[in-house]
């Protein structure tokens, strides 16, 4: 699989990674055997970047990654996140002591002395401009507790604020056919700064697989059920903030534009094609989903006509719902 440099970390990572929120929680039930099969399939298919977080299943995702990597000689790059354990979820909780405690917990969960990458996990907006936070992260790099750090953001503005701090090595942001705003300013600014981009929610919580219709339902413990209006966290993380019925109809049009290509792989290929993107990190609950996702790396780039049709679809059907919110 094609690899690209991840910012200034010195690591080259596969253009298709694996997001492991699904392997922790909030996507229905995924048992240990299924999680192991997903991780093995991804690594066997050439995925070299795994993205996780300390709050995915209260550490379950990190622990499952540690188990899966135990017998492997070639270790992938593991990007985790910290900060959503803050209680209350306020900027004042992002103290040096708390940051160290959260990061040490991830080191134990993953069974490593040095974490490859720690990302601030969509913290309160004030954290992105708090020099004390960056000073703590810089100290942790010097101590070899972490090799590098970055940020995960909800908004373009948060990403641009983070870029003002020279230690930031990566930005994780929602980017997909239905969420195009980062292309305008954030990705070019990151490229100028030598900062990598991890593109999350690339399939809009499954909408861009083309497998849902208006009658599709989700389990009670799935965020696509309980967070449709932002009840638990930012609504942009669920269906990329697009109203479900609007997204279902738009996804049908994406499938038509994709032609013979599988809709999910086509949607991921669109992300891979965007200048400045390092890795796209779709999640997966099954081996079949993993294989469908990695197939995107072998698709040819979209044609100019396909790109123009997708831009028209965004302008006509999606822009009004998302452009000004994130």
ZALUMMAR-974727 format. One line per 2 residues: number of its first residue (from 0); their letters; for each residue x, y, z of C-alpha. Coordinates in pm, whole numbers. Example, Ala and Ser with C-alpha at 12.3 -4.5 7.8 and 13.67 -1.06 7.14 Angstrom:
0> as> 1230:-450:780  1367:-106:714
***
This chain:
0> xx> 0:0:0  116:355:-69
2> xx> 273:529:230  311:900:304
4> xx> 520:1091:560  328:1182:874
6> xx> 429:1541:919  776:1579:1068
8> xx> 751:1264:1283  986:1069:1059
10> xx> 725:797:1019  581:686:687
12> xx> 228:549:723  -22:380:492
14> xx> -269:603:310  -551:390:452
16> xx> -531:344:828  -774:193:1074
18> xx> -984:389:1320  -1063:177:1625
20> xx> -1348:359:1797  -1566:68:1686
22> xx> -1342:-172:1876  -1400:13:2202
24> xx> -1766:110:2212  -2053:331:2090
26> xx> -2101:128:1769  -2296:-167:1903
28> xx> -2127:-478:2038  -1792:-600:1899
30> xx> -1657:-899:2093  -1291:-986:2147
32> xx> -1272:-1236:1861  -1426:-993:1612
34> xx> -1193:-713:1725  -889:-938:1688
36> xx> -1002:-1043:1341  -1047:-679:1233
38> xx> -703:-579:1357  -534:-883:1200
40> xx> -706:-827:867  -606:-461:858
42> xx> -242:-528:941  -223:-820:696
44> xx> -362:-591:424  -84:-337:469
46> xx> -236:-90:715  46:63:920
48> xx> -143:328:1119  -395:251:1392
50> xx> -589:534:1554  -736:491:1899
52> xx> -816:685:2219  -810:630:2592
54> xx> -1187:672:2615  -1284:421:2346
56> xx> -1450:167:2569  -1269:321:2868
58> xx> -940:183:2735  -1077:-134:2574
60> xx> -969:-28:2225  -611:40:2338
62> xx> -596:-290:2525  -723:-483:2223
64> xx> -454:-322:2010  -187:-424:2263
66> xx> -307:-784:2249  -320:-789:1868
68> xx> 33:-653:1837  181:-889:2094
70> xx> 299:-1153:1847  379:-927:1551
72> xx> 735:-849:1453  652:-541:1244
74> xx> 478:-297:1473  245:-40:1316
76> xx> 233:328:1412  -26:373:1688
78> xx> -185:714:1733  -386:755:2051
80> xx> -566:1050:2208  -596:1208:2550
82> xx> -817:1461:2722  -1172:1334:2706
84> xx> -1130:1181:3051  -1145:1532:3196
86> xx> -1419:1546:3459  -1573:1797:3444
88> xx> -1498:1845:3077  -1346:2190:3114
90> xx> -1024:2356:3001  -912:2394:3363
92> xx> -876:2014:3384  -593:2011:3128
94> xx> -323:2046:3392  27:1901:3361
96> xx> -59:1641:3625  -378:1530:3450
98> xx> -214:1518:3107  64:1301:3245
100> xx> -182:1071:3421  -395:1024:3110
102> xx> -91:957:2893  62:715:3143
104> xx> -265:522:3144  -247:488:2764
106> xx> 113:366:2789  -4:91:3025
108> xx> -302:5:2808  -85:-22:2497
110> xx> 208:-185:2677  473:61:2557
112> xx> 723:296:2718  691:561:2447
114> xx> 368:641:2265  410:705:1892
116> xx> 163:994:1882  -69:1153:2137
118> xx> -345:1380:2009  -544:1623:2221
120> xx> -889:1470:2184  -1125:1748:2076
122> xx> -1082:1939:2403  -1262:2260:2500
124> xx> -1169:2533:2251  -958:2728:2500
126> xx> -713:2437:2531  -586:2486:2175
128> xx> -433:2820:2272  -311:2722:2621
130> xx> 69:2740:2610  91:2544:2936
132> xx> -58:2241:2760  199:2256:2479
134> xx> 482:2308:2728  375:1988:2905
136> xx> 360:1796:2578  703:1928:2478
138> xx> 841:1809:2811  691:1464:2756
140> xx> 862:1445:2417  1195:1537:2577
142> xx> 1140:1266:2838  1059:1013:2562
144> xx> 720:945:2716  572:1036:2378
146> xx> 750:1054:2044  523:1322:1899
148> xx> 196:1501:1958  -87:1649:1759
150> xx> -448:1756:1794  -788:1625:1699
152> xx> -1031:1906:1623  -1397:1965:1558
154> xx> -1359:2294:1371  -1128:2446:1113
156> xx> -1069:2739:1349  -938:2504:1619
158> xx> -698:2346:1374  -565:2684:1261
160> xx> -510:2783:1626  -316:2462:1692
162> xx> -93:2526:1391  45:2832:1568
164> xx> 232:2599:1804  546:2456:1641
166> xx> 545:2127:1830  219:2013:1669
168> xx> 297:1732:1425  -51:1626:1313
170> xx> -409:1740:1291  -700:1500:1288
172> xx> -1016:1644:1134  -1343:1524:986
174> xx> -1304:1520:610  -1529:1346:361
176> xx> -1742:1411:56  -2001:1568:288
178> xx> -1750:1772:494  -1529:1972:259
180> xx> -1453:2292:449  -1103:2183:568
182> xx> -990:2182:203  -1022:2559:179
184> xx> -778:2681:445  -680:2417:700
186> xx> -515:2158:475  -309:2415:281
188> xx> -196:2575:609  -99:2235:752
190> xx> 98:2150:439  291:2476:463
192> xx> 374:2395:826  482:2037:749
194> xx> 196:1898:961  29:1567:878
196> xx> -348:1528:832  -545:1230:961
198> xx> -889:1233:801  -1154:1086:1029
200> xx> -1525:1003:980  -1444:958:609
202> xx> -1759:755:546  -1989:985:746
204> xx> -2061:713:1004  -2145:469:727
206> xx> -2369:693:517  -2111:689:238
208> xx> -2110:312:219  -2438:346:30
210> xx> -2594:64:235  -2843:265:441
212> xx> -3196:365:354  -3456:573:536
214> xx> -3571:270:739  -3224:170:868
216> xx> -3206:149:1248  -2913:117:1488
218> xx> -2865:-49:1829  -2943:142:2145
220> xx> -2572:160:2236  -2470:294:1893
222> xx> -2400:668:1865  -2586:668:1532
224> xx> -2891:612:1748  -2821:813:2065
226> xx> -2621:1112:1931  -2814:1218:1622
228> xx> -2877:1561:1772  -2557:1594:1972
230> xx> -2698:1452:2294  -2366:1293:2403
232> xx> -2093:1477:2208  -2050:1699:1904
234> xx> -2320:1612:1652  -2065:1645:1372
236> xx> -1917:1311:1479  -2244:1135:1388
238> xx> -2320:1118:1015  -2073:1411:983
240> xx> -2352:1637:1108  -2573:1572:805
242> xx> -2939:1496:881  -2982:1122:828
244> xx> -3252:1137:560  -3060:1405:367
246> xx> -2745:1194:385  -2917:877:266
248> xx> -3045:1051:-45  -2712:1221:-114
250> xx> -2530:889:-72  -2745:742:-348
252> xx> -2618:1015:-577  -2260:945:-469
254> xx> -2311:580:-560  -2434:681:-906
256> xx> -2129:905:-955  -1901:622:-842
258> xx> -2029:401:-1124  -1874:54:-1104
260> xx> -1654:136:-803  -1778:29:-458
262> xx> -1929:335:-294  -1725:314:28
264> xx> -1392:267:-151  -1480:549:-390
266> xx> -1557:783:-99  -1228:693:69
268> xx> -1040:742:-258  -1181:1096:-274
270> xx> -1023:1168:65  -690:1012:-33
272> xx> -683:1232:-344  -709:1559:-148
274> xx> -378:1752:-133  -231:1748:216
276> xx> -401:1432:342  -161:1183:498
278> xx> -394:901:598  -765:832:595
280> xx> -881:639:903  -1211:457:845
282> xx> -1333:229:1119  -1448:-128:1074
284> xx> -1646:-382:1273  -1590:-678:1037
286> xx> -1316:-821:819  -1529:-753:511
288> xx> -1540:-384:601  -1163:-377:645
290> xx> -1106:-529:303  -1356:-293:144
292> xx> -1178:4:299  -824:-90:200
294> xx> -943:-144:-158  -958:235:-186
296> xx> -579:246:-206  -590:52:-534
298> xx> -859:260:-702  -748:518:-960
300> xx> -789:884:-869  -1131:1030:-938
302> xx> -1187:1183:-1279  -1239:1556:-1316
304> xx> -1601:1490:-1406  -1660:1282:-1093
306> xx> -1498:1548:-875  -1713:1817:-1032
308> xx> -2030:1613:-979  -1945:1560:-612
310> xx> -1880:1931:-563  -2215:2011:-722
312> xx> -2387:1759:-494  -2225:1918:-190
314> xx> -2329:2268:-294  -2686:2170:-372
316> xx> -2766:1923:-93  -2513:1933:192
318> xx> -2342:2271:225  -2631:2443:404
320> xx> -2627:2179:680  -2254:2177:763
322> xx> -2038:2446:606  -2086:2721:865
324> xx> -2092:2494:1172  -1743:2341:1167
***
